[in-house]
Amino acid sequence: MSMDAIDRAIIFATQEGLPLVPQPYHAVAEQVGIKPDEVMARFRNMLERGVIRRIGAVPNHYALGYKANGMTVWDVADERIDELGERIGQLDFVSHCYQRPRHLPDWPYNLFAMVHGHDRAETEQKAQQIAELLGKDCRAHEILYSTRILKKTGLRITG
């Protein structure tokens, strides 16, 4: 996963986020000294090579009014987890959904789905929708509410 000086400059210029302007790739191109089309082509290439994993928005749910952010955890059959996780992950109110190992006997949950609500009642209503979607495949679940905001950042490179 080698990077040349231009790839490195693009990553350095965007590691705190894309510029909040109408044409962010143009702004990056100007900063790096290349054309916007080359910035976009290099991002695609870095994605394909695995140098970067994704380009996406990371909203601040609290600033958007979502104060009851709950990680819903579910105990479902391991042999059905891919299918069930795919269905849950497609719900518009689930920001991310993934599998994690159980830690028996204390932790039976293997499917996690982050749900955001304006209040706990809304989050609980959304968790109930997931429970209904899972039906008999749901053996148990809980909601673990966020108690503080942690800054989300990825790997940073310097100069």
HUBELJO-V842192 format. One record per residue. SS is DSSP state (a for helix, b for strand, c for the rest). PSI is psi in radians with two decimals (NA if undefined). OMEGA is omega as a letter, one per 40 degrees, with the letter a starting at -180 (none if undefined). Layout:
BEGIN
ss-><SS,SS>
psi-><PSI,PSI>
omega-><OMEGA,OMEGA>
END
This chain:
BEGIN
ss-><c,c,c,c,a,a,a,a,a,a,a,a,a,a,c,c,c,c,c,c,c,c,c,a,a,a,a,a,a,a,a,a,c,c,c,a,a,a,a,a,a,a,a,a,a,a,a,a,a,c,c,c,c,c,c,c,c,c,c,c,c,c,c,c,c,c,c,b,b,b,b,b,b,b,b,c,c,a,a,a,a,a,a,a,a,a,a,a,a,c,c,c,c,b,b,b,b,b,b,c,c,c,b,c,c,c,b,c,c,c,b,b,b,b,b,b,b,c,c,a,a,a,a,a,a,a,a,a,a,a,a,a,a,a,a,a,a,c,c,b,b,b,b,b,b,c,c,c,c,c,c,c,c,c,c,c,c,c,c>
psi-><1.11,2.67,2.45,-3.13,-0.59,-0.79,-0.79,-0.72,-0.66,-0.79,-0.79,-0.71,-0.35,0.06,-0.30,0.00,2.76,2.59,2.43,1.25,2.85,-0.55,1.38,-0.62,-0.53,-0.71,-0.72,-0.75,-0.76,-0.73,-0.68,-0.42,0.53,3.13,2.63,-0.68,-0.62,-0.64,-0.86,-0.73,-0.70,-0.65,-0.81,-0.78,-0.74,-0.61,-0.84,-0.64,-0.14,0.19,-0.72,2.66,-0.60,2.84,2.06,2.86,2.47,1.65,2.64,1.74,-0.61,-0.74,-0.45,0.02,0.09,1.70,-0.28,1.47,2.05,2.28,1.95,2.34,2.42,2.47,1.86,2.81,2.30,-0.64,-0.19,0.01,-0.65,-0.84,-0.83,-0.72,-0.67,-0.74,-0.75,-0.74,-0.34,-0.17,2.38,-0.28,0.06,2.08,-0.54,2.63,2.31,2.88,2.48,2.70,2.58,2.74,1.35,2.60,-0.09,-0.47,1.69,-0.03,2.37,-0.10,2.20,2.41,2.14,2.23,2.41,2.33,2.75,-0.48,3.01,-0.60,-0.74,-0.75,-0.73,-0.63,-0.69,-0.69,-0.62,-0.64,-0.70,-0.77,-0.72,-0.68,-0.71,-0.55,-2.31,-0.22,-0.24,1.99,-0.48,2.74,2.85,2.88,2.18,1.94,2.50,2.44,-0.26,2.84,2.25,2.41,2.24,2.00,2.69,-2.94,2.39,2.43,2.72,2.58,NA>
omega-><a,i,i,a,a,i,a,i,i,i,i,a,a,a,i,i,i,i,a,i,a,i,a,a,i,i,i,i,i,a,a,i,i,a,i,i,i,i,a,i,a,i,i,a,i,i,a,a,a,i,i,a,a,i,a,i,i,a,i,a,i,i,i,i,i,a,a,a,a,i,i,a,a,i,i,i,a,a,i,a,a,i,a,i,i,a,a,a,i,i,a,i,i,a,i,a,a,i,i,a,i,i,a,e,a,a,a,a,a,a,a,i,i,a,a,i,i,i,a,i,i,i,i,i,i,i,i,i,i,i,i,i,a,i,a,i,i,i,i,i,i,i,i,a,i,i,i,a,i,i,i,i,i,i,i,i,i,i,none>
END
